[in-house]
Amino acid sequence: MGWNGTSLLQRDVGKGNHPGRALPSARDARGLEGPPRRPNLPILVARVSARELAAIRRDIVACRACPRLVEWRERVAREKVPRFADQEYWGRPVPGFGDPATRILVVGLAPAAHGGNRTGRIFTGDRSGDFLYASLHRAGLSNQPQSTSRDDGLKLRGVYLASVNRCAPPGNRPTPEERDTCLPYLVRELRALDQVRAVVALGAFAWDGVLRAFATLGHRMRPRPAFGHGAEVAIGPYALLGCFHPSQQNTFTGKLTPAMLDAVLARAKAVAGLA
């Protein structure tokens, strides 16, 4: 099959080449088209992944499966907070963002009520995102050290960002049922991002969610590996790396420092073949 869904036979027939017509010999054709060109597979893979990811993003944004989360995210978007009173909130589920040909996937817990739920981009518009994007920039995975809005010119290279839950939850705590309802989106992203080799889980909730997604894909590990900062396990084609979440609770207290996050991303680049 061709990349546009047509078979090679269909394309030959369209050019006049079919079983009832003799094909030109190699000698006859020599010099007409030059040597055969090989397809640029990385570009083709990226295009296919981009189409699949676009479909996943549309499904995520349209989701209203969890009544508690729908009510909360929309109420926050209506009521706002004083410092963002003049801004229009996104108020919907927040899809993943990044390079469709990525080899590194970074997974968080869920969008922040006044971060991703406001801006419509994961890890954007809050202190956690400021901390993360600065580290991605130092690692050479981002073209700029901050993310402020969906149209700020930010581009990621070699990394894709996602979360276990796509709606901002009350108290930053999704229920187990809400986690399980949202998890198929992460599974679909892993299938679409078939070049991923390193997955960075930001926090224990993300670590657990990624392990559940891996299990759905047929990659299980017994005993189940425990989360820890700097933890690393090989599961199927993936290396799973643990990192403390860049929440203010962790970054303001020094539990997670810039150097610690930089080290995790450097390791992710190494195991993904990007170092």
C-alpha positions in Angstrom: 0.0 0.0 0.0 1.1 3.5 -0.6 1.2 6.1 2.1 -2.0 7.8 0.8 -3.9 4.5 1.0 -3.6 3.5 -2.7 -1.9 0.3 -3.7 1.1 0.2 -5.9 -1.0 -1.6 -8.6 -3.6 1.2 -8.5 -0.9 3.8 -9.0 0.7 1.9 -11.9 -2.7 1.5 -13.6 -3.2 5.3 -13.2 0.0 5.8 -15.1 -0.9 3.4 -17.9 1.1 0.5 -16.5 -1.1 -2.6 -16.1 -0.9 -6.3 -16.8 -2.0 -5.8 -20.4 0.8 -3.5 -21.2 4.5 -4.3 -21.3 6.6 -2.4 -18.8 9.6 -0.5 -20.1 12.9 -2.4 -19.6 15.5 -1.1 -17.3 17.6 -0.2 -20.3 14.8 1.7 -22.0 14.0 3.6 -18.8 17.7 4.4 -18.1 18.4 8.1 -18.0 14.7 9.1 -18.1 14.1 9.3 -14.4 17.6 8.7 -12.9 18.2 6.3 -10.1 15.2 5.3 -8.0 14.7 7.5 -5.0 14.2 6.1 -1.6 11.4 7.5 0.5 12.5 9.7 3.5 11.1 7.3 6.1 11.5 9.7 9.1 9.4 12.3 7.3 6.8 9.8 6.2 6.5 8.3 9.8 6.2 11.9 11.2 3.4 12.6 8.7 1.4 9.5 9.6 1.9 10.1 13.3 0.8 13.7 12.9 -2.4 12.7 11.3 -3.1 10.1 14.0 -2.3 12.6 16.8 -4.6 15.2 15.2 -7.4 12.7 15.4 -6.6 11.9 19.1 -6.4 15.6 19.9 -9.9 16.2 18.4 -11.3 13.3 20.4 -9.7 14.6 23.6 -11.0 18.1 23.2 -14.5 16.9 22.6 -14.6 14.5 25.6 -17.3 15.0 28.3 -17.1 11.5 29.8 -16.5 12.5 33.4 -19.3 14.7 34.9 -17.3 15.9 37.9 -14.4 17.0 35.8 -16.6 18.7 33.2 -18.4 20.7 35.8 -15.2 21.7 37.5 -13.2 22.7 34.5 -16.1 24.8 33.1 -16.8 26.4 36.4 -13.2 27.4 36.8 -13.3 28.8 33.2 -16.3 30.9 34.1 -15.3 32.2 37.5 -11.6 32.6 36.8 -9.2 34.2 39.3 -8.5 38.0 39.5 -5.1 37.9 37.8 -6.6 36.2 34.7 -10.0 37.9 34.8 -9.5 39.5 31.4 -8.5 36.3 29.7 -10.7 33.7 27.9 -10.2 30.3 29.4 -9.9 27.2 27.3 -12.1 25.2 29.8 -11.9 21.9 27.9 -9.7 18.8 28.0 -6.1 19.6 27.1 -4.5 17.4 24.4 -0.9 16.4 24.1 1.7 18.6 22.5 5.0 18.2 20.8 7.1 16.5 18.1 5.1 13.7 16.2 8.4 12.0 15.4 9.5 12.1 19.0 11.6 9.5 20.8 10.9 10.9 24.3 7.4 11.1 25.9 7.0 13.2 29.1 3.8 12.4 31.0 2.3 14.5 33.8 -0.7 14.1 36.1 -3.3 16.5 34.7 -3.7 20.1 33.5 -3.6 22.9 36.1 -6.9 24.7 36.7 -5.4 28.1 35.8 -2.6 26.7 33.6 -3.5 24.3 30.9 -7.2 24.7 31.6 -6.8 28.4 30.9 -4.3 28.3 28.0 -5.3 25.1 26.2 -1.7 23.7 26.2 -0.3 21.2 28.5 2.1 22.6 31.2 1.5 26.2 30.0 0.7 29.2 32.1 1.8 27.9 35.5 4.9 27.5 37.6 5.2 23.8 36.9 5.3 24.5 33.2 7.9 27.3 33.7 10.2 24.9 35.5 9.7 22.1 32.9 10.1 24.2 29.7 13.2 25.9 31.0 14.7 22.4 31.5 13.6 21.2 28.1 15.2 24.3 26.5 18.5 23.6 28.3 18.3 20.1 27.0 17.9 21.3 23.5 14.4 19.9 23.2 12.6 23.2 23.0 13.3 26.4 20.9 12.4 28.7 23.8 12.6 28.4 27.6 9.0 29.3 28.4 5.4 28.5 27.2 2.8 31.1 27.7 0.1 30.5 25.1 -0.9 28.2 22.2 0.4 30.8 19.7 3.7 31.8 21.3 5.9 30.2 18.7 7.1 27.3 20.9 8.3 24.2 19.1 9.5 21.0 20.7 12.1 18.8 19.1 12.4 15.1 20.0 9.9 15.3 22.8 6.1 15.1 23.2 4.2 16.1 26.4 1.0 14.4 27.6 -0.8 13.7 30.9 -2.7 10.8 32.4 -5.8 12.9 32.9 -6.8 15.6 30.4 -9.1 17.7 32.5 -8.1 19.8 35.4 -9.4 18.0 38.5 -10.5 19.5 41.8 -7.6 19.6 44.2 -5.4 18.1 41.5 -6.7 14.7 42.4 -8.5 12.6 39.8 -10.4 9.6 41.0 -9.4 6.1 40.0 -12.5 6.0 37.8 -11.5 9.2 36.1 -8.0 8.0 35.5 -9.3 4.7 33.9 -11.7 6.6 31.7 -9.0 8.9 30.4 -6.2 6.3 30.1 -7.2 5.1 26.5 -6.0 8.4 25.2 -2.5 7.8 26.5 -2.6 4.3 25.0 -3.6 5.7 21.7 -0.8 8.3 21.8 1.8 5.6 22.6 0.6 3.6 19.6 0.8 6.7 17.3 4.2 7.7 18.7 5.8 4.5 17.6 9.3 6.0 17.7 9.2 6.6 21.4 11.9 4.8 23.4 12.1 6.9 26.6 9.1 7.8 28.8 9.5 10.2 31.7 6.8 10.0 34.3 6.5 13.2 36.4 5.3 11.9 39.8 3.9 8.7 41.2 0.4 9.2 39.6 1.9 9.5 36.1 4.2 6.5 36.8 1.2 4.4 37.7 -0.7 5.6 34.7 2.1 4.9 32.3 2.5 1.4 33.7 -1.2 0.8 33.2 -0.9 2.0 29.6 2.0 -0.2 29.0 0.0 -3.2 30.3 -2.8 -2.4 27.9 -0.3 -2.6 25.1 0.9 -6.0 26.4 4.0 -4.8 28.3 3.8 -5.9 31.9 6.4 -6.2 34.6 6.3 -8.3 37.7 7.0 -7.4 40.3 5.5 -4.0 39.6 8.3 -1.4 39.7 8.0 1.3 42.4 8.2 5.0 41.6 11.2 7.0 42.7 13.1 10.0 41.4 15.8 8.6 39.1 14.1 5.2 38.9 14.6 3.5 35.5 13.2 0.3 34.2 13.0 -1.4 30.8 9.6 -2.5 29.8 9.0 -3.8 26.3 10.6 -1.3 23.8 10.5 1.5 26.4 12.8 2.8 29.1 10.6 4.3 31.9 12.2 7.0 34.0 10.8 8.5 37.2 11.1 12.1 38.1 9.5 14.2 40.9 6.7 16.3 39.5 7.7 20.0 39.0 5.0 21.2 41.3 5.6 24.3 43.5 5.5 22.0 46.5 8.5 20.2 45.1 10.4 23.0 43.4 10.0 25.6 46.2 11.2 23.2 48.8 14.2 22.0 46.8 12.8 18.4 46.6 13.2 18.9 42.8 16.0 21.2 41.6 16.7 22.3 38.0 19.8 20.1 38.0 17.8 17.1 39.1 15.3 17.5 36.2 18.1 18.3 33.8 19.8 15.0 34.7 16.6 13.0 34.1 16.1 14.6 30.7 19.8 14.0 29.8 19.3 10.3 30.6 16.1 10.2 28.6 18.0 11.7 25.6 20.7 9.1 26.0 18.4 6.0 26.1 16.4 7.4 23.3 19.5 7.8 21.1 19.3 11.6 21.0 22.4 12.4 23.1 
